[in-house]
């Protein structure tokens, strides 16, 4: 297995011009650094039919969200994707993932509702999961406001957002709603109980964009002193005692990602529990590659493929 040449060039460029380590920054500075990096790696000026920033009632106040309707959306009620951004539960926002949401909306022909859930350490676990679940429930309950089909709702997220999408699917099953038809999980973090059991966390601990020390910083900020939360289903979906009766899933991992092994393990566990699962690993890629469409050919193709899986699942 070897790195994609474009990834190799990107990593070399980052090594020559190193940004500050996320874990060495304050949360506010880390968020600004992440946003600046996103603007460099993503495609500029992706057209969209319409965007609208709204507020969704949440368990601790309003949750900001952004609605995307595709260029070819027309006036019909569309399937809906509820999207949760990555960033280790500490960084990331609507703007860091704006291009990915625009692309998914256009390529899949869906309405995307991106959720700006509460971040740690200001709001620790399980605040993010509670916000994401509340937002998904609100989406199902407001189809006329959103002009969507309430029977065709999916959840998606990358990294920490993939964790949240998986967790929301579990919460929806256990609470008998909302009805989720599909989950799109992009290199999700699924096990917060320690890295020793996953070879990829140690094999790619440094030098591959997401680093082991950064993950430890994210997890410490998210859980604080609540160590028990790390092994709960709403913290580590892979450790849920029951993974049966969950929505069909498309799980994506990257070959040089510390999170690769637990992402594959989650796909395997979902399948073993009787769920419909499709798993794909992009062997030459690194963590976060779905947000690098401006510099990676494989990123653009991978996003299109994921959008096609989403479109087909919601059309069925």
RODREN-398719 format. One line per field, with one value per residue (C-alpha): residue number from 1; x, y, z. Coordinates in nm, 2 decimals, decimal comma, always signed. Example, Ala and Ser with C-alpha at 12.3 -4.5 7.8 and 13.67 -1.06 7.14 Angstrom:
residues 2
kolba	(1/2)
c1	(+1,23/+1,37)
c2	(-0,45/-0,11)
c3	(+0,78/+0,71)
//
This chain:
residues 316
kolba	(1/2/3/4/5/6/7/8/9/10/11/12/13/14/15/16/17/18/19/20/21/22/23/24/25/26/27/28/29/30/31/32/33/34/35/36/37/38/39/40/41/42/43/44/45/46/47/48/49/50/51/52/53/54/55/56/57/58/59/60/61/62/63/64/65/66/67/68/69/70/71/72/73/74/75/76/77/78/79/80/81/82/83/84/85/86/87/88/89/90/91/92/93/94/95/96/97/98/99/100/101/102/103/104/105/106/107/108/109/110/111/112/113/114/115/116/117/118/119/120/121/122/123/124/125/126/127/128/129/130/131/132/133/134/135/136/137/138/139/140/141/142/143/144/145/146/147/148/149/150/151/152/153/154/155/156/157/158/159/160/161/162/163/164/165/166/167/168/169/170/171/172/173/174/175/176/177/178/179/180/181/182/183/184/185/186/187/188/189/190/191/192/193/194/195/196/197/198/199/200/201/202/203/204/205/206/207/208/209/210/211/212/213/214/215/216/217/218/219/220/221/222/223/224/225/226/227/228/229/230/231/232/233/234/235/236/237/238/239/240/241/242/243/244/245/246/247/248/249/250/251/252/253/254/255/256/257/258/259/260/261/262/263/264/265/266/267/268/269/270/271/272/273/274/275/276/277/278/279/280/281/282/283/284/285/286/287/288/289/290/291/292/293/294/295/296/297/298/299/300/301/302/303/304/305/306/307/308/309/310/311/312/313/314/315/316)
c1	(+0,00/+0,14/+0,03/-0,16/+0,10/-0,12/-0,14/+0,24/+0,28/+0,03/+0,20/+0,54/+0,41/+0,26/+0,59/+0,78/+0,53/+0,40/+0,09/+0,07/-0,03/-0,40/-0,33/-0,09/-0,36/-0,66/-0,99/-1,07/-0,73/-0,77/-1,11/-0,96/-0,67/-0,90/-1,12/-0,82/-0,69/-1,04/-1,04/-0,71/-0,79/-1,15/-1,28/-1,38/-1,72/-1,93/-2,27/-2,59/-2,96/-3,02/-2,88/-3,05/-2,92/-3,18/-3,21/-3,35/-3,48/-3,24/-3,21/-3,01/-3,12/-3,13/-2,90/-2,77/-2,81/-2,78/-3,01/-2,88/-3,11/-2,94/-2,90/-3,14/-3,37/-3,67/-3,98/-4,04/-4,01/-3,67/-3,51/-3,31/-2,96/-2,89/-2,52/-2,28/-1,94/-1,61/-1,35/-1,30/-1,61/-1,40/-1,34/-1,53/-1,85/-2,09/-1,83/-1,55/-1,78/-1,98/-1,82/-1,88/-2,25/-2,29/-2,14/-2,35/-2,67/-2,60/-2,46/-2,73/-3,02/-3,11/-3,18/-2,89/-2,94/-2,60/-2,61/-2,38/-2,40/-2,24/-1,86/-1,64/-1,48/-1,74/-2,01/-1,88/-2,02/-2,30/-2,40/-2,31/-2,50/-2,81/-2,81/-2,77/-3,05/-3,28/-3,20/-3,28/-3,61/-3,70/-3,62/-3,86/-4,13/-4,10/-4,12/-4,34/-4,10/-3,81/-4,00/-3,87/-4,00/-4,01/-3,99/-3,65/-3,42/-3,05/-2,77/-2,41/-2,09/-1,71/-1,48/-1,64/-1,95/-1,95/-1,95/-2,25/-2,44/-2,39/-2,50/-2,81/-2,91/-2,88/-3,08/-3,35/-3,38/-3,40/-3,64/-3,86/-3,79/-3,71/-3,72/-3,37/-3,34/-2,96/-2,64/-2,33/-2,02/-1,70/-1,39/-1,59/-1,44/-1,62/-1,42/-1,31/-1,17/-0,81/-0,58/-0,39/-0,64/-0,63/-0,31/-0,38/-0,39/-0,03/+0,09/-0,02/+0,03/+0,23/+0,29/-0,05/-0,25/-0,45/-0,22/-0,25/-0,18/-0,44/-0,70/-0,61/-0,66/-1,00/-1,11/-1,00/-1,18/-1,50/-1,52/-1,34/-1,35/-1,64/-1,43/-1,74/-1,88/-1,60/-1,75/-2,11/-2,29/-2,34/-1,96/-1,83/-2,10/-1,88/-1,93/-2,31/-2,44/-2,69/-2,62/-2,93/-3,21/-3,01/-3,04/-2,84/-2,49/-2,22/-1,89/-1,57/-1,22/-0,88/-0,58/-0,34/-0,58/-0,54/-0,92/-0,91/-0,93/-1,21/-1,41/-1,38/-1,46/-1,78/-1,88/-1,81/-2,01/-2,31/-2,30/-2,27/-2,58/-2,78/-2,77/-2,73/-2,37/-2,14/-1,78/-1,50/-1,14/-0,95/-0,60/-0,38/-0,58/-0,54/-0,80/-1,01/-0,98/-1,35/-1,27/-0,98/-1,17/-0,97/-0,64/-0,72/-0,88/-0,97/-1,15/-1,38/-1,45/-1,51/-1,76/-1,95/-1,96/-2,09/-2,35/-2,46/-2,50/-2,70/-2,92/-2,99/-3,07/-3,32/-3,48/-3,56)
c2	(+0,00/+0,34/+0,70/+0,86/+1,09/+1,39/+1,31/+1,26/+1,61/+1,76/+1,60/+1,72/+2,07/+2,07/+1,94/+2,23/+2,49/+2,34/+2,48/+2,50/+2,17/+2,18/+2,04/+2,33/+2,59/+2,72/+2,59/+2,93/+2,94/+2,58/+2,66/+2,95/+2,74/+2,46/+2,70/+2,86/+2,51/+2,42/+2,72/+2,62/+2,25/+2,29/+2,39/+2,76/+2,88/+2,57/+2,67/+2,58/+2,63/+2,80/+2,82/+2,95/+2,98/+2,89/+2,80/+2,47/+2,44/+2,23/+2,08/+2,38/+2,66/+2,72/+2,51/+2,70/+2,51/+2,57/+2,44/+2,36/+2,30/+2,17/+2,36/+2,12/+2,09/+2,27/+2,31/+1,95/+1,80/+1,64/+1,36/+1,51/+1,46/+1,57/+1,64/+1,66/+1,81/+1,66/+1,83/+1,61/+1,76/+2,07/+2,24/+2,28/+2,46/+2,52/+2,70/+2,44/+2,18/+2,42/+2,29/+1,92/+2,00/+2,19/+1,90/+1,63/+1,83/+1,88/+1,53/+1,34/+1,58/+1,61/+1,89/+1,90/+2,03/+2,09/+2,11/+2,34/+2,14/+2,26/+2,21/+2,10/+2,20/+2,46/+2,19/+1,85/+1,50/+1,43/+1,78/+1,73/+1,40/+1,55/+1,85/+1,63/+1,40/+1,70/+1,85/+1,52/+1,49/+1,85/+1,78/+1,49/+1,70/+1,99/+1,86/+2,14/+2,41/+2,24/+2,11/+1,76/+1,40/+1,30/+0,93/+0,98/+1,11/+1,02/+1,11/+1,17/+1,29/+1,28/+1,17/+1,30/+1,38/+1,01/+0,92/+1,15/+1,01/+0,66/+0,77/+0,95/+0,63/+0,43/+0,70/+0,70/+0,33/+0,32/+0,62/+0,49/+0,78/+0,98/+0,73/+0,73/+0,56/+0,56/+0,65/+0,78/+0,74/+0,90/+0,77/+0,77/+0,76/+0,47/+0,37/+0,63/+0,38/+0,39/+0,34/+0,02/-0,22/-0,05/-0,09/+0,20/+0,45/+0,37/+0,29/+0,63/+0,82/+1,10/+1,25/+1,16/+1,48/+1,35/+1,26/+1,05/+1,34/+1,56/+1,28/+1,25/+1,63/+1,61/+1,32/+1,49/+1,81/+1,62/+1,39/+1,59/+1,38/+1,17/+0,86/+0,64/+0,82/+0,69/+0,34/+0,43/+0,38/+0,75/+0,80/+0,49/+0,34/+0,04/-0,06/-0,05/-0,37/-0,40/-0,29/-0,46/-0,29/+0,01/+0,20/+0,08/+0,22/+0,32/+0,33/+0,49/+0,47/+0,59/+0,36/+0,59/+0,71/+0,64/+0,58/+0,32/+0,00/+0,11/+0,23/-0,11/-0,28/-0,08/-0,17/-0,54/-0,51/-0,35/-0,63/-0,90/-0,76/-0,81/-0,46/-0,37/-0,24/-0,14/-0,07/+0,09/+0,17/+0,43/+0,28/+0,58/+0,84/+1,01/+1,13/+1,42/+1,36/+1,42/+1,79/+1,81/+1,83/+2,14/+1,94/+1,57/+1,40/+1,10/+1,32/+1,45/+1,10/+0,96/+1,24/+1,17/+0,80/+0,86/+1,10/+0,84/+0,58/+0,83/+0,92/+0,56/+0,47/+0,75/+0,69/+0,34)
c3	(+0,00/-0,10/-0,06/-0,35/-0,53/-0,47/-0,10/-0,09/-0,24/+0,00/+0,30/+0,18/+0,14/+0,49/+0,63/+0,46/+0,59/+0,91/+1,07/+1,45/+1,61/+1,70/+2,04/+2,12/+2,06/+2,25/+2,12/+1,96/+1,78/+1,68/+1,52/+1,33/+1,21/+1,09/+0,90/+0,73/+0,62/+0,49/+0,27/+0,11/+0,05/-0,08/-0,42/-0,44/-0,55/-0,58/-0,70/-0,51/-0,57/-0,24/+0,11/+0,42/+0,78/+1,03/+1,40/+1,53/+1,88/+2,09/+2,44/+2,56/+2,33/+1,96/+1,73/+1,42/+1,10/+0,72/+0,46/+0,11/-0,19/-0,51/-0,83/-1,00/-0,71/-0,86/-0,63/-0,55/-0,20/-0,18/+0,02/+0,31/+0,44/+0,80/+0,81/+1,11/+1,05/+1,17/+1,39/+1,70/+1,87/+1,94/+1,60/+1,27/+1,19/+0,90/+0,70/+0,73/+0,56/+0,33/+0,01/+0,10/+0,18/-0,14/-0,34/-0,17/-0,22/-0,59/-0,67/-0,47/-0,55/-0,19/+0,06/+0,31/+0,66/+0,82/+1,20/+1,40/+1,72/+2,05/+2,07/+2,36/+2,59/+2,64/+2,61/+2,68/+2,60/+2,54/+2,43/+2,06/+2,04/+2,20/+1,96/+1,66/+1,77/+1,84/+1,50/+1,32/+1,50/+1,41/+1,04/+1,04/+1,21/+0,98/+0,62/+0,50/+0,63/+0,46/+0,15/+0,21/+0,20/+0,57/+0,47/+0,30/+0,56/+0,59/+0,84/+0,75/+0,89/+0,87/+1,16/+1,47/+1,26/+1,15/+1,52/+1,57/+1,27/+1,40/+1,75/+1,62/+1,43/+1,76/+1,95/+1,68/+1,70/+2,08/+2,10/+1,81/+1,59/+1,39/+1,10/+0,94/+0,60/+0,55/+0,72/+0,54/+0,76/+0,64/+0,84/+1,16/+1,51/+1,67/+1,98/+2,24/+2,50/+2,39/+2,10/+2,18/+2,03/+1,69/+1,50/+1,26/+1,55/+1,62/+1,27/+1,15/+1,48/+1,32/+0,98/+0,81/+0,88/+1,18/+1,46/+1,78/+2,01/+1,84/+1,89/+2,26/+2,29/+2,11/+2,33/+2,66/+2,56/+2,47/+2,77/+3,04/+3,36/+3,24/+3,16/+3,17/+2,87/+2,65/+2,67/+2,64/+2,31/+2,27/+2,30/+2,13/+1,89/+1,82/+2,18/+2,18/+2,32/+2,04/+1,68/+1,52/+1,33/+1,22/+0,89/+0,59/+0,60/+0,36/+0,55/+0,41/+0,55/+0,43/+0,41/+0,60/+0,86/+1,23/+1,24/+0,96/+1,17/+1,40/+1,10/+0,93/+1,26/+1,29/+0,93/+1,02/+1,34/+1,17/+0,91/+1,17/+1,35/+1,03/+0,88/+0,51/+0,49/+0,21/+0,31/+0,10/+0,19/-0,02/+0,03/-0,07/+0,12/+0,46/+0,72/+0,60/+0,23/+0,16/+0,24/+0,00/-0,33/-0,43/-0,44/-0,47/-0,78/-0,56/-0,32/-0,59/-0,72/-0,37/-0,28/-0,61/-0,53/-0,18/-0,32/-0,57/-0,29/-0,09/-0,39/-0,47/-0,10/-0,06/-0,40/-0,30)
//
